Amino acid sequence: MEVTKTFELKVGTFILVGLAIGFLIVFSIGDINLSKAGYGIMVKFDFASGIGSAAPVRLAGVRVGRVDDVKVVYSDQDKKSHAEVHAWIQSDAKIEEDTRITINTLGLLGEKYLEIYPGTPGKPLIKDGAVIIGQNPVVMEKLTENLVDLSNSVTTIVKRLERGEGTVGKLLTNEEVYTDLKSIMGNFKDFSVELKSTGVNFKDFSEDLKRHPWKLLARPREE
């Protein structure tokens, strides 16, 4: 009988130790510290970007809290639904009232977290229960759509240039335009050489060219 009681006592002790270890692991993973004081804030977003409970909260890139709850609320005033992110912040993390808060991602496909950017030094600090309007995160699907639209626009422009449409397209594809431009540049080069050799005052020449620009185009090139 005594052997049975001793065995049960050992089993009970083993279970209690296991529960205590499991309790510590769970609270460690959740970054929950019962000894730390803190305060709560609520951040409103039009789009929560998939952030969930227990997500980290970072201030200036440093972890200072966690997300406690995320829910959708319909606003009778705005006549639309929005996301409310409730977060716990440790008491030693001071946040200015004009802070900017958004939802970020660690890496390209990492976990979502609440990012708090410090506000203006000297501004009043937010208090427990503060409600802040967050900056909506960039929606990856929307960004992808914009990139596709940009790619399609570039493709259309390139095709038009290849067909010689528009002023730039004609410059690139029309041989006559290219020849005329080459001739004009040649005439200008000849005039520059002649101007240097004769010692003509360049300022007077420029003023004369402004008044009579046809002189440059009409002057035939020497072969």
Summary of the structure (lengths in Angstrom):
residues: 223
radius of gyration: 36.4
end to end distance: 125.0
largest distance: 128.1
contacts: 509
relative contact order: 0.10
helix: 44%
strand: 25%
